[in-house]
């Protein structure tokens, strides 16, 4: 259900092809909402069938179909935005491994924690680049707040990872 509204929301920003939608989702909301290319394609067909988006007659680059949100789609998006319901599905396999691990597993866990730390430090740089890019655009509080959330969460996780690695290494 939420995939439908994620795509409507992205199409509310601008017209895009399925490929562009998947790419834009990965680059913008991909840090907290992932969509596979096949799921984007499948959901676009449903949205067209429900008259929530239009498949435009013109083709984009490389002969890709371009989609745009309809007035009915904007209304459905608005209703979803104001329904005061949401779900948070959070699954972190590394935390699960840490939770169930024992002392003899710690060297492998530390290696994984260090890998995630490196990835998050790189992600932090991406966030800083996004922040710089957004500073050149007209103010959009929604983007700014979402980016700020990502940056704060990223920083907290980096700090926790450093402490966890240190504690585990001290215990070995």
KOLLUMPA-767734 format. One record per residue: residue in three letters; x, y, z of N, C-alpha, C, O in turn. Coordinates in nm, 3 decimals, decimal comma, m for minus. Layout:
<atoms>
ATOM  res  n.x  n.y  n.z  ca.x  ca.y  ca.z  c.x  c.y  c.z  o.x  o.y  o.z
ATOM  ALA  X  Y  Z  X  Y  Z  X  Y  Z  X  Y  Z
...
</atoms>
This chain:
<atoms>
ATOM  res  n.x  n.y  n.z  ca.x  ca.y  ca.z  c.x  c.y  c.z  o.x  o.y  o.z
ATOM  UNK  0,083  m0,119  0,000  0,000  0,000  0,000  0,086  0,124  0,000  0,059  0,217  m0,077
ATOM  UNK  0,189  0,131  0,084  0,270  0,251  0,093  0,355  0,274  m0,031  0,388  0,388  m0,062
ATOM  UNK  0,390  0,168  m0,103  0,464  0,185  m0,228  0,386  0,273  m0,323  0,441  0,360  m0,391
ATOM  UNK  0,258  0,250  m0,327  0,169  0,329  m0,412  0,182  0,478  m0,377  0,193  0,562  m0,467
ATOM  UNK  0,181  0,509  m0,249  0,186  0,649  m0,209  0,328  0,706  m0,219  0,346  0,826  m0,243
ATOM  UNK  0,427  0,621  m0,202  0,565  0,667  m0,223  0,582  0,713  m0,367  0,639  0,819  m0,393
ATOM  UNK  0,532  0,633  m0,461  0,544  0,669  m0,603  0,458  0,790  m0,638  0,500  0,876  m0,715
ATOM  UNK  0,338  0,797  m0,582  0,255  0,916  m0,605  0,326  1,041  m0,553  0,326  1,145  m0,619
ATOM  UNK  0,385  1,030  m0,436  0,457  1,144  m0,379  0,573  1,188  m0,466  0,595  1,307  m0,487
ATOM  UNK  0,649  1,091  m0,517  0,762  1,125  m0,603  0,715  1,185  m0,735  0,776  1,278  m0,787
ATOM  UNK  0,607  1,130  m0,789  0,552  1,186  m0,914  0,487  1,322  m0,890  0,471  1,400  m0,984
ATOM  UNK  0,451  1,351  m0,768  0,398  1,482  m0,734  0,509  1,588  m0,740  0,482  1,707  m0,754
ATOM  UNK  0,633  1,543  m0,728  0,748  1,634  m0,738  0,776  1,666  m0,884  0,798  1,782  m0,920
ATOM  UNK  0,776  1,560  m0,968  0,799  1,582  m1,112  0,761  1,458  m1,192  0,751  1,348  m1,137
ATOM  UNK  0,740  1,475  m1,321  0,712  1,363  m1,412  0,840  1,281  m1,426  0,950  1,335  m1,432
ATOM  UNK  0,823  1,147  m1,432  0,941  1,060  m1,444  0,904  0,929  m1,511  0,788  0,888  m1,514
ATOM  UNK  1,007  0,865  m1,565  0,992  0,729  m1,617  1,008  0,632  m1,499  1,046  0,673  m1,389
ATOM  UNK  0,980  0,505  m1,523  0,998  0,404  m1,418  1,143  0,400  m1,373  1,172  0,394  m1,253
ATOM  UNK  1,234  0,403  m1,468  1,376  0,403  m1,435  1,413  0,525  m1,352  1,482  0,513  m1,250
ATOM  UNK  1,367  0,642  m1,396  1,397  0,766  m1,322  1,336  0,764  m1,183  1,397  0,814  m1,088
ATOM  UNK  1,217  0,707  m1,170  1,154  0,695  m1,038  1,237  0,609  m0,944  1,263  0,646  m0,830
ATOM  UNK  1,280  0,493  m0,993  1,360  0,403  m0,911  1,491  0,470  m0,871  1,535  0,458  m0,757
ATOM  UNK  1,553  0,539  m0,966  1,680  0,607  m0,940  1,659  0,722  m0,841  1,736  0,736  m0,746
ATOM  UNK  1,556  0,803  m0,864  1,528  0,916  m0,776  1,494  0,867  m0,634  1,536  0,928  m0,535
ATOM  UNK  1,418  0,758  m0,626  1,384  0,701  m0,494  1,510  0,658  m0,422  1,526  0,685  m0,303
ATOM  UNK  1,600  0,591  m0,493  1,724  0,545  m0,431  1,807  0,663  m0,381  1,865  0,657  m0,272
ATOM  UNK  1,812  0,770  m0,460  1,897  0,885  m0,426  1,835  0,978  m0,322  1,906  1,052  m0,255
ATOM  UNK  1,703  0,976  m0,309  1,639  1,070  m0,217  1,585  1,000  m0,093  1,629  1,029  0,019
ATOM  UNK  1,491  0,910  m0,110  1,428  0,844  0,004  1,488  0,706  0,031  1,445  0,636  0,123
ATOM  UNK  1,586  0,668  m0,048  1,645  0,534  m0,038  1,709  0,501  0,095  1,729  0,384  0,127
ATOM  UNK  1,741  0,604  0,173  1,802  0,578  0,303  1,699  0,533  0,406  1,735  0,479  0,511
ATOM  UNK  1,571  0,555  0,376  1,469  0,510  0,470  1,352  0,440  0,402  1,262  0,392  0,470
ATOM  UNK  1,352  0,435  0,269  1,244  0,368  0,198  1,301  0,309  0,070  1,341  0,383  m0,021
ATOM  UNK  1,305  0,177  0,061  1,362  0,111  m0,056  1,254  0,052  m0,143  1,157  m0,008  m0,095
ATOM  UNK  1,271  0,069  m0,272  1,180  0,010  m0,371  1,263  m0,057  m0,479  1,356  0,003  m0,532
ATOM  UNK  1,229  m0,179  m0,512  1,297  m0,247  m0,623  1,241  m0,195  m0,754  1,127  m0,148  m0,761
ATOM  UNK  1,321  m0,205  m0,858  1,278  m0,159  m0,990  1,153  m0,237  m1,034  1,061  m0,179  m1,093
ATOM  UNK  1,151  m0,367  m1,007  1,035  m0,448  m1,048  0,909  m0,405  m0,974  0,800  m0,406  m1,031
ATOM  UNK  0,924  m0,368  m0,846  0,808  m0,323  m0,769  0,759  m0,187  m0,819  0,639  m0,161  m0,821
ATOM  UNK  0,852  m0,101  m0,858  0,814  0,028  m0,917  0,732  0,004  m1,043  0,626  0,063  m1,060
ATOM  UNK  0,781  m0,083  m1,130  0,710  m0,113  m1,255  0,570  m0,169  m1,229  0,472  m0,123  m1,288
ATOM  UNK  0,562  m0,266  m1,139  0,434  m0,331  m1,107  0,336  m0,228  m1,049  0,218  m0,228  m1,086
ATOM  UNK  0,383  m0,144  m0,961  0,297  m0,046  m0,895  0,253  0,063  m0,994  0,141  0,111  m0,986
ATOM  UNK  0,340  0,102  m1,086  0,302  0,201  m1,187  0,183  0,151  m1,270  0,093  0,228  m1,302
ATOM  UNK  0,184  0,025  m1,305  0,072  m0,032  m1,382  m0,057  m0,022  m1,301  m0,162  0,011  m1,356
ATOM  UNK  m0,050  m0,051  m1,173  m0,168  m0,042  m1,086  m0,216  0,102  m1,078  m0,336  0,128  m1,086
ATOM  UNK  m0,123  0,196  m1,062  m0,160  0,338  m1,052  m0,225  0,388  m1,180  m0,317  0,469  m1,175
ATOM  UNK  m0,177  0,342  m1,295  m0,240  0,379  m1,423  m0,380  0,321  m1,428  m0,474  0,391  m1,465
ATOM  UNK  m0,395  0,194  m1,391  m0,527  0,129  m1,392  m0,626  0,199  m1,300  m0,746  0,204  m1,330
ATOM  UNK  m0,577  0,254  m1,189  m0,664  0,325  m1,093  m0,681  0,472  m1,129  m0,743  0,548  m1,054
ATOM  UNK  m0,626  0,513  m1,244  m0,633  0,653  m1,290  m0,572  0,752  m1,192  m0,616  0,867  m1,184
ATOM  UNK  m0,471  0,707  m1,118  m0,402  0,795  m1,026  m0,281  0,862  m1,091  m0,232  0,965  m1,046
ATOM  UNK  m0,234  0,800  m1,199  m0,128  0,859  m1,280  m0,161  0,837  m1,427  m0,241  0,750  m1,462
ATOM  UNK  m0,099  0,917  m1,512  m0,112  0,901  m1,656  0,020  0,858  m1,716  0,127  0,903  m1,673
ATOM  UNK  0,012  0,771  m1,815  0,127  0,737  m1,895  0,122  0,832  m2,013  0,031  0,825  m2,096
ATOM  UNK  0,218  0,920  m2,022  0,215  1,026  m2,123  0,247  0,970  m2,261  0,326  0,876  m2,275
ATOM  UNK  0,186  1,029  m2,364  0,210  0,980  m2,500  0,354  1,003  m2,546  0,407  0,926  m2,626
ATOM  UNK  0,417  1,111  m2,496  0,555  1,135  m2,539  0,649  1,040  m2,467  0,619  0,990  m2,359
ATOM  UNK  0,759  1,016  m2,527  0,860  0,927  m2,470  0,976  1,011  m2,419  1,008  1,116  m2,476
ATOM  UNK  1,037  0,965  m2,314  1,155  1,031  m2,261  1,278  0,983  m2,336  1,268  0,922  m2,442
ATOM  UNK  1,393  1,011  m2,280  1,517  0,963  m2,340  1,516  0,811  m2,343  1,459  0,746  m2,256
ATOM  UNK  1,579  0,755  m2,443  1,587  0,609  m2,460  1,450  0,545  m2,473  1,432  0,428  m2,441
ATOM  UNK  1,354  0,622  m2,520  1,220  0,570  m2,546  1,149  0,520  m2,420  1,067  0,427  m2,428
ATOM  UNK  1,178  0,579  m2,305  1,113  0,540  m2,180  0,978  0,609  m2,168  0,964  0,725  m2,205
ATOM  UNK  0,879  0,537  m2,116  0,750  0,599  m2,089  0,762  0,694  m1,971  0,830  0,665  m1,873
ATOM  UNK  0,696  0,808  m1,983  0,697  0,908  m1,877  0,561  0,904  m1,808  0,458  0,892  m1,874
ATOM  UNK  0,561  0,916  m1,675  0,439  0,913  m1,597  0,423  1,044  m1,523  0,520  1,107  m1,482
ATOM  UNK  0,296  1,085  m1,506  0,266  1,205  m1,427  0,146  1,175  m1,339  0,060  1,094  m1,374
ATOM  UNK  0,141  1,241  m1,226  0,030  1,223  m1,132  m0,093  1,297  m1,186  m0,081  1,403  m1,247
ATOM  UNK  m0,210  1,240  m1,163  m0,336  1,304  m1,204  m0,395  1,380  m1,086  m0,346  1,369  m0,974
ATOM  UNK  m0,499  1,457  m1,112  m0,568  1,526  m1,002  m0,623  1,424  m0,903  m0,619  1,446  m0,781
ATOM  UNK  m0,674  1,314  m0,955  m0,724  1,208  m0,867  m0,610  1,149  m0,783  m0,630  1,116  m0,666
ATOM  UNK  m0,492  1,137  m0,843  m0,375  1,088  m0,771  m0,333  1,185  m0,661  m0,297  1,143  m0,551
ATOM  UNK  m0,339  1,316  m0,692  m0,305  1,417  m0,591  m0,404  1,411  m0,475  m0,366  1,426  m0,359
ATOM  UNK  m0,530  1,389  m0,507  m0,632  1,379  m0,402  m0,606  1,256  m0,315  m0,613  1,264  m0,192
ATOM  UNK  m0,575  1,142  m0,378  m0,546  1,019  m0,302  m0,422  1,039  m0,215  m0,418  0,993  m0,101
ATOM  UNK  m0,320  1,107  m0,269  m0,199  1,135  m0,193  m0,231  1,224  m0,073  m0,183  1,200  0,038
ATOM  UNK  m0,310  1,326  m0,096  m0,348  1,418  0,011  m0,425  1,346  0,122  m0,402  1,370  0,240
ATOM  UNK  m0,516  1,257  0,082  m0,592  1,179  0,181  m0,499  1,089  0,261  m0,514  1,076  0,383
ATOM  UNK  m0,402  1,028  0,194  m0,306  0,941  0,263  m0,221  1,023  0,359  m0,195  0,980  0,472
ATOM  UNK  m0,177  1,142  0,316  m0,094  1,227  0,401  m0,167  1,273  0,526  m0,105  1,300  0,629
ATOM  UNK  m0,299  1,282  0,518  m0,375  1,332  0,632  m0,448  1,223  0,710  m0,532  1,254  0,795
ATOM  UNK  m0,419  1,096  0,685  m0,494  0,990  0,754  m0,438  0,956  0,893  m0,499  0,876  0,964
ATOM  UNK  m0,326  1,014  0,933  m0,268  0,998  1,066  m0,234  0,853  1,101  m0,228  0,817  1,218
ATOM  UNK  m0,211  0,771  1,000  m0,168  0,633  1,022  m0,033  0,615  0,955  m0,008  0,669  0,848
ATOM  UNK  0,054  0,539  1,018  0,181  0,506  0,957  0,235  0,381  1,023  0,196  0,344  1,134
ATOM  UNK  0,325  0,317  0,953  0,392  0,200  1,009  0,542  0,222  0,998  0,590  0,284  0,903
ATOM  UNK  0,612  0,171  1,094  0,757  0,173  1,089  0,803  0,029  1,094  0,784  m0,040  1,195
ATOM  UNK  0,860  m0,016  0,988  0,912  m0,153  0,982  1,064  m0,140  0,982  1,122  m0,091  0,885
ATOM  UNK  1,125  m0,185  1,088  1,269  m0,171  1,101  1,328  m0,308  1,123  1,293  m0,377  1,219
ATOM  UNK  1,418  m0,347  1,035  1,485  m0,476  1,047  1,634  m0,451  1,028  1,676  m0,397  0,925
ATOM  UNK  1,712  m0,489  1,125  1,856  m0,469  1,117  1,922  m0,602  1,149  1,929  m0,643  1,265
ATOM  UNK  1,971  m0,669  1,045  2,029  m0,801  1,063  2,155  m0,797  1,149  2,182  m0,890  1,225
ATOM  UNK  2,231  m0,689  1,138  2,353  m0,679  1,219  2,320  m0,669  1,368  2,387  m0,732  1,450
ATOM  UNK  2,217  m0,591  1,403  2,177  m0,586  1,544  2,128  m0,721  1,592  2,152  m0,760  1,707
ATOM  UNK  2,059  m0,793  1,506  2,014  m0,928  1,542  2,135  m1,019  1,567  2,138  m1,093  1,666
ATOM  UNK  2,233  m1,012  1,478  2,354  m1,093  1,497  2,424  m1,056  1,628  2,466  m1,144  1,703
ATOM  UNK  2,435  m0,927  1,654  2,500  m0,882  1,778  2,425  m0,935  1,899  2,486  m0,983  1,995
ATOM  UNK  2,294  m0,926  1,895  2,211  m0,968  2,008  2,229  m1,117  2,039  2,235  m1,156  2,156
ATOM  UNK  2,237  m1,199  1,936  2,243  m1,344  1,958  2,387  m1,398  1,961  2,408  m1,517  1,982
ATOM  UNK  2,485  m1,311  1,941  2,625  m1,357  1,937  2,678  m1,387  2,076  2,624  m1,343  2,178
ATOM  UNK  2,786  m1,463  2,076  2,859  m1,494  2,199  3,004  m1,452  2,180  3,046  m1,417  2,070
ATOM  UNK  3,078  m1,456  2,288  3,216  m1,404  2,288  3,297  m1,455  2,169  3,370  m1,376  2,108
ATOM  UNK  3,288  m1,583  2,136  3,368  m1,637  2,026  3,325  m1,581  1,890  3,398  m1,595  1,791
ATOM  UNK  3,209  m1,519  1,883  3,160  m1,458  1,759  3,206  m1,313  1,743  3,193  m1,255  1,635
ATOM  UNK  3,258  m1,254  1,849  3,288  m1,111  1,850  3,384  m1,065  1,740  3,362  m0,958  1,683
ATOM  UNK  3,490  m1,140  1,708  3,578  m1,091  1,600  3,503  m1,069  1,467  3,526  m0,970  1,397
ATOM  UNK  3,415  m1,161  1,434  3,336  m1,145  1,310  3,240  m1,028  1,322  3,220  m0,952  1,227
ATOM  UNK  3,179  m1,013  1,439  3,085  m0,903  1,462  3,157  m0,769  1,452  3,106  m0,675  1,391
ATOM  UNK  3,276  m0,759  1,511  3,354  m0,634  1,503  3,385  m0,599  1,358  3,376  m0,483  1,318
ATOM  UNK  3,421  m0,700  1,281  3,449  m0,675  1,139  3,325  m0,617  1,070  3,337  m0,521  0,994
ATOM  UNK  3,208  m0,674  1,097  3,084  m0,623  1,037  3,052  m0,482  1,086  3,010  m0,396  1,008
ATOM  UNK  3,072  m0,458  1,216  3,046  m0,325  1,272  3,137  m0,222  1,206  3,093  m0,110  1,177
ATOM  UNK  3,262  m0,257  1,182  3,356  m0,165  1,117  3,315  m0,138  0,972  3,330  m0,026  0,923
ATOM  UNK  3,265  m0,239  0,905  3,217  m0,220  0,767  3,100  m0,124  0,764  3,095  m0,034  0,681
ATOM  UNK  3,006  m0,142  0,856  2,890  m0,053  0,862  2,935  0,088  0,898  2,882  0,185  0,844
ATOM  UNK  3,031  0,100  0,988  3,083  0,231  1,026  3,142  0,303  0,904  3,115  0,421  0,882
ATOM  UNK  3,220  0,232  0,825  3,277  0,290  0,703  3,167  0,334  0,607  3,174  0,442  0,549
ATOM  UNK  3,066  0,249  0,591  2,954  0,282  0,502  2,879  0,406  0,550  2,842  0,492  0,470
ATOM  UNK  2,855  0,414  0,681  2,781  0,528  0,735  2,862  0,657  0,730  2,805  0,765  0,713
ATOM  UNK  2,992  0,646  0,744  3,076  0,766  0,730  3,071  0,817  0,586  3,072  0,938  0,563
ATOM  UNK  3,067  0,725  0,488  3,052  0,765  0,349  2,913  0,825  0,326  2,898  0,923  0,254
ATOM  UNK  2,812  0,765  0,388  2,675  0,817  0,377  2,667  0,957  0,436  2,594  1,042  0,385
ATOM  UNK  2,742  0,981  0,543  2,744  1,114  0,605  2,794  1,218  0,504  2,743  1,330  0,499
ATOM  UNK  2,891  1,181  0,425  2,941  1,271  0,321  2,835  1,298  0,214  2,821  1,409  0,164
ATOM  UNK  2,760  1,194  0,181  2,650  1,211  0,085  2,546  1,306  0,141  2,495  1,392  0,069
ATOM  UNK  2,514  1,290  0,270  2,419  1,382  0,333  2,469  1,526  0,328  2,391  1,617  0,301
ATOM  UNK  2,597  1,546  0,352  2,653  1,681  0,348  2,644  1,739  0,206  2,618  1,858  0,189
ATOM  UNK  2,667  1,655  0,106  2,653  1,701  m0,033  2,508  1,735  m0,065  2,481  1,834  m0,132
ATOM  UNK  2,416  1,653  m0,017  2,273  1,682  m0,037  2,235  1,813  0,031  2,160  1,893  m0,024
ATOM  UNK  2,287  1,832  0,150  2,258  1,955  0,225  2,309  2,077  0,147  2,241  2,179  0,139
ATOM  UNK  2,428  2,066  0,091  2,485  2,175  0,012  2,400  2,199  m0,113  2,372  2,313  m0,149
ATOM  UNK  2,360  2,090  m0,180  2,277  2,101  m0,300  2,143  2,167  m0,268  2,098  2,256  m0,340
ATOM  UNK  2,080  2,122  m0,158  1,949  2,177  m0,122  1,958  2,323  m0,082  1,860  2,397  m0,094
ATOM  UNK  2,074  2,366  m0,033  2,088  2,506  0,006  2,081  2,600  m0,114  2,058  2,719  m0,099
ATOM  UNK  2,100  2,545  m0,235  2,093  2,627  m0,356  1,952  2,630  m0,415  1,926  2,703  m0,510
ATOM  UNK  1,863  2,551  m0,360  1,725  2,541  m0,410  1,633  2,626  m0,323  1,666  2,661  m0,210
ATOM  UNK  1,516  2,658  m0,377  1,419  2,730  m0,294  1,388  2,648  m0,168  1,391  2,525  m0,170
ATOM  UNK  1,359  2,718  m0,062  1,335  2,650  0,066  1,226  2,545  0,053  1,119  2,570  m0,002
ATOM  UNK  1,254  2,428  0,105  1,155  2,322  0,113  1,172  2,255  0,249  1,259  2,170  0,268
ATOM  UNK  1,089  2,295  0,341  1,100  2,247  0,479  1,092  2,095  0,487  1,160  2,034  0,571
ATOM  UNK  1,010  2,032  0,403  0,997  1,886  0,406  1,129  1,818  0,376  1,169  1,726  0,447
ATOM  UNK  1,199  1,863  0,271  1,329  1,806  0,237  1,429  1,831  0,348  1,503  1,742  0,389
ATOM  UNK  1,431  1,956  0,397  1,528  1,993  0,501  1,510  1,909  0,627  1,608  1,860  0,683
ATOM  UNK  1,386  1,891  0,671  1,361  1,814  0,793  1,394  1,666  0,774  1,447  1,602  0,865
ATOM  UNK  1,363  1,612  0,658  1,393  1,471  0,632  1,544  1,449  0,628  1,594  1,352  0,684
ATOM  UNK  1,614  1,540  0,563  1,760  1,530  0,557  1,820  1,546  0,697  1,912  1,473  0,734
ATOM  UNK  1,768  1,640  0,773  1,818  1,660  0,910  1,799  1,534  0,994  1,888  1,495  1,069
ATOM  UNK  1,684  1,470  0,981  1,658  1,345  1,053  1,764  1,242  1,016  1,822  1,177  1,103
ATOM  UNK  1,787  1,226  0,887  1,887  1,129  0,841  2,025  1,159  0,896  2,097  1,068  0,937
ATOM  UNK  2,061  1,287  0,897  2,194  1,326  0,945  2,208  1,301  1,095  2,311  1,252  1,141
ATOM  UNK  2,105  1,334  1,171  2,109  1,313  1,316  2,114  1,164  1,348  2,193  1,121  1,432
ATOM  UNK  2,032  1,086  1,281  2,031  0,942  1,305  2,164  0,879  1,264  2,217  0,794  1,335
ATOM  UNK  2,216  0,923  1,151  2,344  0,872  1,103  2,455  0,902  1,204  2,535  0,815  1,237
ATOM  UNK  2,458  1,024  1,254  2,560  1,065  1,351  2,548  0,984  1,480  2,649  0,941  1,537
ATOM  UNK  2,426  0,963  1,526  2,406  0,885  1,648  2,451  0,741  1,628  2,513  0,682  1,717
ATOM  UNK  2,422  0,684  1,512  2,461  0,546  1,484  2,613  0,535  1,473  2,671  0,438  1,521
ATOM  UNK  2,677  0,632  1,410  2,823  0,632  1,401  2,884  0,636  1,540  2,976  0,560  1,571
ATOM  UNK  2,832  0,723  1,625  2,883  0,731  1,762  2,864  0,599  1,836  2,955  0,553  1,906
ATOM  UNK  2,747  0,539  1,821  2,721  0,410  1,887  2,815  0,302  1,834  2,870  0,224  1,912
ATOM  UNK  2,835  0,297  1,702  2,924  0,197  1,643  3,065  0,209  1,698  3,128  0,109  1,732
ATOM  UNK  3,115  0,331  1,707  3,250  0,352  1,760  3,261  0,300  1,904  3,358  0,234  1,940
ATOM  UNK  3,160  0,330  1,985  3,160  0,283  2,125  3,149  0,130  2,132  3,219  0,065  2,209
ATOM  UNK  3,061  0,074  2,049  3,041  m0,072  2,050  3,168  m0,143  2,007  3,208  m0,242  2,069
ATOM  UNK  3,232  m0,095  1,902  3,357  m0,156  1,855  3,462  m0,150  1,966  3,530  m0,249  1,994
ATOM  UNK  3,474  m0,034  2,028  3,573  m0,016  2,136  3,544  m0,113  2,252  3,636  m0,179  2,302
ATOM  UNK  3,419  m0,123  2,295  3,384  m0,211  2,407  3,412  m0,358  2,373  3,465  m0,433  2,456
ATOM  UNK  3,375  m0,398  2,252  3,398  m0,538  2,215  3,547  m0,567  2,205  3,593  m0,670  2,253
ATOM  UNK  3,621  m0,476  2,143  3,767  m0,498  2,131  3,834  m0,502  2,268  3,928  m0,579  2,288
ATOM  UNK  3,786  m0,421  2,361  3,841  m0,425  2,497  3,811  m0,558  2,567  3,890  m0,604  2,649
ATOM  UNK  3,698  m0,619  2,533  3,659  m0,743  2,600  3,731  m0,866  2,544  3,726  m0,973  2,604
ATOM  UNK  3,796  m0,849  2,430  3,865  m0,966  2,369  4,000  m0,992  2,430  4,069  m1,085  2,389
</atoms>
